Amino acid sequence: MAIGGVAPVGHPGLIRTVVDTDLARFDAVWAAAGHSHAVFRTTYADLLALTRGAPTAVTPSAP
């Protein structure tokens, strides 16, 4: 799966956003800005604040 499909910010209105709680273990989080060649560095806490996302444990689906 490629990164960048949907940017976490920049939408005309607030959208429901979940942020994987596993990301909290990293000092830096790289988020795609709507394209796989447009990424930005942030922190887990800043990503939560920026997106107003809900911290959520995300379980990968079976192949």
DABELVEN-V990783 format. One line per field, one symbol per residue. psi: psi as a letter, one per 40 degrees, with the letter a starting at -180 (. if undefined). burial: 1 if it has 24 or more other ideal C-beta (glycine too) atoms within 12 Angstrom, else 0. A space follows every 50 residues. Layout:
psi = ???
burial = ???
This chain:
psi = hiiedhieieidihihhihhddeeeidihhhifeieegiihaiddddddd efihhhhhhiii.
burial = 00000001100000001011001000001011000000000101001100 1010000000000
